[in-house]
């Protein structure tokens, strides 16, 4: 069982790919996937509490349990003034 992590913008540039497959167990949470991504791509910026998580294009929490074929994105906040 796998989930896909979609890389967007700077993430895509630094990872040199637009997605990766992450193996899942029955208890894999979004937080576990983020840890897997950080270990695989340590150069990717994930500032504490400065990104939005989506699963299948819906806002999700870090504690959400993932299912096979889910699509996860970690969207950085965009600020301006």
N, CA, C and O atoms as CSV, one atom per row, in Angstrom:
chain,resi,resn,atom,element,x,y,z
A,1,UNK,N,N,0.838,-1.155,0.000
A,1,UNK,CA,C,0.000,0.000,0.000
A,1,UNK,C,C,0.900,1.240,0.000
A,1,UNK,O,O,1.890,1.299,0.729
A,2,UNK,N,N,0.546,2.215,-0.816
A,2,UNK,CA,C,1.337,3.432,-0.960
A,2,UNK,C,C,0.446,4.664,-0.984
A,2,UNK,O,O,-0.731,4.592,-1.338
A,3,UNK,N,N,1.027,5.797,-0.600
A,3,UNK,CA,C,0.420,7.108,-0.793
A,3,UNK,C,C,1.375,7.898,-1.680
A,3,UNK,O,O,2.573,7.618,-1.719
A,4,UNK,N,N,0.844,8.875,-2.385
A,4,UNK,CA,C,1.672,9.765,-3.197
A,4,UNK,C,C,1.832,11.091,-2.482
A,4,UNK,O,O,0.876,11.621,-1.914
A,5,UNK,N,N,3.034,11.622,-2.511
A,5,UNK,CA,C,3.282,12.970,-2.017
A,5,UNK,C,C,3.560,13.827,-3.240
A,5,UNK,O,O,4.464,13.533,-4.022
A,6,UNK,N,N,2.780,14.885,-3.402
A,6,UNK,CA,C,2.949,15.799,-4.537
A,6,UNK,C,C,3.842,16.953,-4.117
A,6,UNK,O,O,3.621,17.576,-3.078
A,7,UNK,N,N,4.844,17.230,-4.925
A,7,UNK,CA,C,5.736,18.355,-4.689
A,7,UNK,C,C,5.332,19.504,-5.600
A,7,UNK,O,O,5.106,19.316,-6.795
A,8,UNK,N,N,5.246,20.693,-5.020
A,8,UNK,CA,C,4.829,21.871,-5.762
A,8,UNK,C,C,5.866,22.975,-5.615
A,8,UNK,O,O,6.568,23.038,-4.606
A,9,UNK,N,N,5.963,23.829,-6.594
A,9,UNK,CA,C,6.822,25.005,-6.522
A,9,UNK,C,C,8.266,24.688,-6.176
A,9,UNK,O,O,8.913,23.883,-6.846
A,10,UNK,N,N,8.772,25.333,-5.114
A,10,UNK,CA,C,10.150,25.150,-4.687
A,10,UNK,C,C,10.433,23.702,-4.295
A,10,UNK,O,O,11.532,23.197,-4.522
A,11,UNK,N,N,9.443,23.038,-3.708
A,11,UNK,CA,C,9.620,21.622,-3.351
A,11,UNK,C,C,9.960,20.807,-4.600
A,11,UNK,O,O,10.879,19.989,-4.588
A,12,UNK,N,N,9.214,21.038,-5.664
A,12,UNK,CA,C,9.435,20.304,-6.921
A,12,UNK,C,C,10.826,20.592,-7.475
A,12,UNK,O,O,11.509,19.688,-7.955
A,13,UNK,N,N,11.239,21.845,-7.409
A,13,UNK,CA,C,12.553,22.226,-7.908
A,13,UNK,C,C,13.662,21.550,-7.115
A,13,UNK,O,O,14.591,20.989,-7.697
A,14,UNK,N,N,13.572,21.599,-5.794
A,14,UNK,CA,C,14.619,21.017,-4.949
A,14,UNK,C,C,14.634,19.488,-4.986
A,14,UNK,O,O,15.701,18.874,-4.951
A,15,UNK,N,N,13.460,18.881,-5.057
A,15,UNK,CA,C,13.380,17.410,-5.094
A,15,UNK,C,C,13.669,16.858,-6.487
A,15,UNK,O,O,13.974,15.676,-6.647
A,16,UNK,N,N,13.569,17.722,-7.484
A,16,UNK,CA,C,13.771,17.329,-8.890
A,16,UNK,C,C,12.776,16.259,-9.355
A,16,UNK,O,O,13.077,15.437,-10.220
A,17,UNK,N,N,11.598,16.296,-8.762
A,17,UNK,CA,C,10.505,15.414,-9.163
A,17,UNK,C,C,9.209,16.056,-8.710
A,17,UNK,O,O,9.217,16.924,-7.838
A,18,UNK,N,N,8.095,15.638,-9.294
A,18,UNK,CA,C,6.819,16.224,-8.885
A,18,UNK,C,C,6.060,15.365,-7.886
A,18,UNK,O,O,5.044,15.796,-7.340
A,19,UNK,N,N,6.556,14.131,-7.640
A,19,UNK,CA,C,5.896,13.284,-6.643
A,19,UNK,C,C,6.780,12.133,-6.218
A,19,UNK,O,O,7.750,11.781,-6.889
A,20,UNK,N,N,6.420,11.556,-5.087
A,20,UNK,CA,C,7.112,10.360,-4.619
A,20,UNK,C,C,6.082,9.428,-3.999
A,20,UNK,O,O,5.032,9.865,-3.528
A,21,UNK,N,N,6.392,8.163,-4.006
A,21,UNK,CA,C,5.542,7.150,-3.391
A,21,UNK,C,C,6.080,6.842,-1.995
A,21,UNK,O,O,7.286,6.681,-1.804
A,22,UNK,N,N,5.171,6.762,-1.024
A,22,UNK,CA,C,5.547,6.470,0.354
A,22,UNK,C,C,4.814,5.203,0.785
A,22,UNK,O,O,3.591,5.128,0.662
A,23,UNK,N,N,5.545,4.203,1.290
A,23,UNK,CA,C,4.875,2.983,1.752
A,23,UNK,C,C,4.048,3.263,3.004
A,23,UNK,O,O,4.451,4.040,3.870
A,24,UNK,N,N,2.894,2.623,3.083
A,24,UNK,CA,C,1.984,2.804,4.205
A,24,UNK,C,C,1.778,1.509,4.977
A,24,UNK,O,O,1.845,0.415,4.417
A,25,UNK,N,N,1.529,1.655,6.256
A,25,UNK,CA,C,1.010,0.552,7.064
A,25,UNK,C,C,-0.432,0.931,7.415
A,25,UNK,O,O,-0.924,1.962,6.957
A,26,UNK,N,N,-1.096,0.135,8.198
A,26,UNK,CA,C,-2.476,0.440,8.570
A,26,UNK,C,C,-2.572,1.634,9.508
A,26,UNK,O,O,-3.653,2.196,9.683
A,27,UNK,N,N,-1.462,2.029,10.112
A,27,UNK,CA,C,-1.465,3.116,11.088
A,27,UNK,C,C,-0.627,4.323,10.661
A,27,UNK,O,O,-0.312,5.165,11.502
A,28,UNK,N,N,-0.263,4.432,9.401
A,28,UNK,CA,C,0.565,5.546,8.947
A,28,UNK,C,C,-0.234,6.835,8.970
A,28,UNK,O,O,-1.316,6.926,8.389
A,29,UNK,N,N,0.317,7.832,9.651
A,29,UNK,CA,C,-0.304,9.151,9.756
A,29,UNK,C,C,0.399,10.126,8.811
A,29,UNK,O,O,1.489,9.848,8.311
A,30,UNK,N,N,-0.233,11.255,8.579
A,30,UNK,CA,C,0.379,12.301,7.763
A,30,UNK,C,C,1.729,12.693,8.356
A,30,UNK,O,O,2.685,12.910,7.612
A,31,UNK,N,N,1.824,12.787,9.678
A,31,UNK,CA,C,3.088,13.142,10.334
A,31,UNK,C,C,4.187,12.139,9.999
A,31,UNK,O,O,5.346,12.524,9.842
A,32,UNK,N,N,3.838,10.862,9.887
A,32,UNK,CA,C,4.820,9.837,9.524
A,32,UNK,C,C,5.307,10.041,8.090
A,32,UNK,O,O,6.488,9.856,7.797
A,33,UNK,N,N,4.395,10.419,7.207
A,33,UNK,CA,C,4.768,10.682,5.815
A,33,UNK,C,C,5.688,11.896,5.741
A,33,UNK,O,O,6.664,11.887,4.991
A,34,UNK,N,N,5.387,12.934,6.508
A,34,UNK,CA,C,6.254,14.111,6.522
A,34,UNK,C,C,7.652,13.729,6.999
A,34,UNK,O,O,8.641,14.186,6.427
A,35,UNK,N,N,7.752,12.905,8.029
A,35,UNK,CA,C,9.062,12.456,8.516
A,35,UNK,C,C,9.802,11.677,7.425
A,35,UNK,O,O,11.012,11.837,7.265
A,36,UNK,N,N,9.095,10.848,6.686
A,36,UNK,CA,C,9.684,10.069,5.590
A,36,UNK,C,C,10.204,11.013,4.497
A,36,UNK,O,O,11.305,10.823,3.981
A,37,UNK,N,N,9.412,12.019,4.152
A,37,UNK,CA,C,9.819,12.981,3.123
A,37,UNK,C,C,11.043,13.765,3.590
A,37,UNK,O,O,11.989,13.954,2.825
A,38,UNK,N,N,11.025,14.222,4.850
A,38,UNK,CA,C,12.172,14.968,5.381
A,38,UNK,C,C,13.447,14.132,5.362
A,38,UNK,O,O,14.526,14.651,5.073
A,39,UNK,N,N,13.330,12.846,5.668
A,39,UNK,CA,C,14.499,11.969,5.648
A,39,UNK,C,C,14.986,11.735,4.220
A,39,UNK,O,O,16.188,11.616,3.982
A,40,UNK,N,N,14.059,11.668,3.278
A,40,UNK,CA,C,14.416,11.427,1.874
A,40,UNK,C,C,14.950,12.667,1.177
A,40,UNK,O,O,15.806,12.572,0.297
A,41,UNK,N,N,14.446,13.827,1.571
A,41,UNK,CA,C,14.829,15.096,0.951
A,41,UNK,C,C,15.121,16.130,2.045
A,41,UNK,O,O,14.314,17.036,2.254
A,42,UNK,N,N,16.242,16.016,2.739
A,42,UNK,CA,C,16.526,16.934,3.851
A,42,UNK,C,C,16.650,18.402,3.425
A,42,UNK,O,O,16.552,19.298,4.264
A,43,UNK,N,N,16.863,18.649,2.151
A,43,UNK,CA,C,16.992,20.031,1.680
A,43,UNK,C,C,15.646,20.748,1.530
A,43,UNK,O,O,15.618,21.965,1.351
A,44,UNK,N,N,14.539,20.017,1.601
A,44,UNK,CA,C,13.230,20.654,1.446
A,44,UNK,C,C,12.863,21.436,2.706
A,44,UNK,O,O,12.996,20.924,3.817
A,45,UNK,N,N,12.404,22.671,2.532
A,45,UNK,CA,C,12.031,23.476,3.702
A,45,UNK,C,C,10.610,23.142,4.174
A,45,UNK,O,O,9.654,23.199,3.402
A,46,UNK,N,N,10.501,22.800,5.438
A,46,UNK,CA,C,9.198,22.594,6.076
A,46,UNK,C,C,9.204,23.343,7.402
A,46,UNK,O,O,9.294,22.723,8.461
A,47,UNK,N,N,9.109,24.684,7.355
A,47,UNK,CA,C,9.139,25.465,8.591
A,47,UNK,C,C,7.991,25.059,9.523
A,47,UNK,O,O,6.873,24.801,9.076
A,48,UNK,N,N,8.285,25.011,10.799
A,48,UNK,CA,C,7.294,24.617,11.807
A,48,UNK,C,C,6.023,25.456,11.684
A,48,UNK,O,O,6.077,26.685,11.720
A,49,UNK,N,N,4.888,24.790,11.538
A,49,UNK,CA,C,3.567,25.431,11.473
A,49,UNK,C,C,3.443,26.468,10.359
A,49,UNK,O,O,2.657,27.409,10.475
A,50,UNK,N,N,4.205,26.305,9.288
A,50,UNK,CA,C,4.153,27.283,8.198
A,50,UNK,C,C,3.737,26.643,6.880
A,50,UNK,O,O,4.117,27.107,5.805
A,51,UNK,N,N,2.950,25.572,6.974
A,51,UNK,CA,C,2.428,24.961,5.758
A,51,UNK,C,C,1.077,24.325,6.052
A,51,UNK,O,O,0.753,24.010,7.197
A,52,UNK,N,N,0.310,24.147,5.005
A,52,UNK,CA,C,-1.006,23.528,5.085
A,52,UNK,C,C,-0.891,22.128,4.513
A,52,UNK,O,O,-0.220,21.924,3.502
A,53,UNK,N,N,-1.535,21.166,5.145
A,53,UNK,CA,C,-1.510,19.785,4.674
A,53,UNK,C,C,-2.843,19.475,4.002
A,53,UNK,O,O,-3.909,19.774,4.540
A,54,UNK,N,N,-2.767,18.871,2.816
A,54,UNK,CA,C,-3.979,18.377,2.175
A,54,UNK,C,C,-3.823,16.896,1.869
A,54,UNK,O,O,-2.735,16.419,1.547
A,55,UNK,N,N,-4.930,16.186,1.976
A,55,UNK,CA,C,-5.002,14.787,1.562
A,55,UNK,C,C,-6.169,14.697,0.588
A,55,UNK,O,O,-7.306,15.028,0.922
A,56,UNK,N,N,-5.867,14.249,-0.603
A,56,UNK,CA,C,-6.871,14.176,-1.669
A,56,UNK,C,C,-7.555,15.529,-1.881
A,56,UNK,O,O,-8.770,15.610,-2.063
A,57,UNK,N,N,-6.738,16.593,-1.852
A,57,UNK,CA,C,-7.170,17.971,-2.107
A,57,UNK,C,C,-8.117,18.535,-1.053
A,57,UNK,O,O,-8.836,19.498,-1.320
A,58,UNK,N,N,-8.124,17.939,0.152
A,58,UNK,CA,C,-8.911,18.461,1.271
A,58,UNK,C,C,-7.977,18.708,2.439
A,58,UNK,O,O,-7.064,17.919,2.681
A,59,UNK,N,N,-8.196,19.797,3.167
A,59,UNK,CA,C,-7.360,20.120,4.314
A,59,UNK,C,C,-7.381,18.949,5.300
A,59,UNK,O,O,-8.431,18.372,5.582
A,60,UNK,N,N,-6.194,18.614,5.816
A,60,UNK,CA,C,-6.058,17.470,6.725
A,60,UNK,C,C,-5.195,17.857,7.917
A,60,UNK,O,O,-4.563,18.914,7.924
A,61,UNK,N,N,-5.174,17.000,8.913
A,61,UNK,CA,C,-4.325,17.204,10.086
A,61,UNK,C,C,-3.139,16.255,10.011
A,61,UNK,O,O,-3.132,15.303,9.230
A,62,UNK,N,N,-2.148,16.530,10.827
A,62,UNK,CA,C,-0.963,15.677,10.878
A,62,UNK,C,C,-1.290,14.304,11.476
A,62,UNK,O,O,-0.543,13.348,11.270
A,63,UNK,N,N,-2.387,14.201,12.204
A,63,UNK,CA,C,-2.762,12.938,12.854
A,63,UNK,C,C,-3.657,12.049,11.989
A,63,UNK,O,O,-3.977,10.927,12.384
A,64,UNK,N,N,-4.055,12.527,10.838
A,64,UNK,CA,C,-4.938,11.746,9.965
A,64,UNK,C,C,-4.252,10.460,9.528
A,64,UNK,O,O,-3.094,10.477,9.111
A,65,UNK,N,N,-4.974,9.339,9.626
A,65,UNK,CA,C,-4.484,8.042,9.154
A,65,UNK,C,C,-4.701,7.976,7.646
A,65,UNK,O,O,-5.784,8.288,7.150
A,66,UNK,N,N,-3.664,7.568,6.924
A,66,UNK,CA,C,-3.737,7.513,5.464
A,66,UNK,C,C,-4.153,6.138,4.978
A,66,UNK,O,O,-3.937,5.131,5.652
A,67,UNK,N,N,-4.739,6.111,3.824
A,67,UNK,CA,C,-5.168,4.882,3.145
A,67,UNK,C,C,-4.423,4.772,1.816
A,67,UNK,O,O,-3.888,5.759,1.312
A,68,UNK,N,N,-4.395,3.583,1.264
A,68,UNK,CA,C,-3.729,3.372,-0.013
A,68,UNK,C,C,-4.266,4.304,-1.083
A,68,UNK,O,O,-5.468,4.556,-1.162
A,69,UNK,N,N,-3.363,4.810,-1.901
A,69,UNK,CA,C,-3.665,5.705,-3.019
A,69,UNK,C,C,-4.043,7.122,-2.607
A,69,UNK,O,O,-4.441,7.915,-3.461
A,70,UNK,N,N,-3.932,7.467,-1.321
A,70,UNK,CA,C,-4.152,8.858,-0.928
A,70,UNK,C,C,-3.058,9.719,-1.548
A,70,UNK,O,O,-1.948,9.253,-1.806
A,71,UNK,N,N,-3.396,10.986,-1.781
A,71,UNK,CA,C,-2.446,11.945,-2.335
A,71,UNK,C,C,-2.254,13.066,-1.311
A,71,UNK,O,O,-3.207,13.757,-0.951
A,72,UNK,N,N,-1.025,13.239,-0.850
A,72,UNK,CA,C,-0.694,14.206,0.204
A,72,UNK,C,C,0.107,15.350,-0.398
A,72,UNK,O,O,0.990,15.142,-1.230
A,73,UNK,N,N,-0.222,16.573,0.041
A,73,UNK,CA,C,0.562,17.751,-0.342
A,73,UNK,C,C,0.830,18.579,0.904
A,73,UNK,O,O,-0.016,18.682,1.792
A,74,UNK,N,N,2.012,19.161,0.957
A,74,UNK,CA,C,2.395,20.067,2.028
A,74,UNK,C,C,2.564,21.442,1.388
A,74,UNK,O,O,3.585,21.721,0.759
A,75,UNK,N,N,1.567,22.290,1.553
A,75,UNK,CA,C,1.508,23.575,0.864
A,75,UNK,C,C,2.046,24.686,1.750
A,75,UNK,O,O,1.506,24.923,2.830
A,76,UNK,N,N,3.108,25.380,1.315
A,76,UNK,CA,C,3.625,26.480,2.128
A,76,UNK,C,C,2.655,27.650,2.129
A,76,UNK,O,O,1.989,27.923,1.131
A,77,UNK,N,N,2.584,28.343,3.274
A,77,UNK,CA,C,1.769,29.550,3.334
A,77,UNK,C,C,2.413,30.616,2.468
A,77,UNK,O,O,3.637,30.706,2.369
A,78,UNK,N,N,1.574,31.414,1.851
A,78,UNK,CA,C,2.050,32.507,1.010
A,78,UNK,C,C,1.634,33.799,1.702
A,78,UNK,O,O,0.461,34.004,2.012
A,79,UNK,N,N,2.600,34.651,1.935
A,79,UNK,CA,C,2.312,35.899,2.614
A,79,UNK,C,C,2.631,37.078,1.712
A,79,UNK,O,O,3.319,36.951,0.699
A,80,UNK,N,N,2.136,38.167,2.091
A,80,UNK,CA,C,2.404,39.382,1.336
A,80,UNK,C,C,1.816,40.568,2.066
A,80,UNK,O,O,1.242,40.446,3.148
A,81,UNK,N,N,1.971,41.665,1.470
A,81,UNK,CA,C,1.443,42.817,2.177
A,81,UNK,C,C,1.239,43.977,1.268
A,81,UNK,O,O,0.795,45.037,1.709
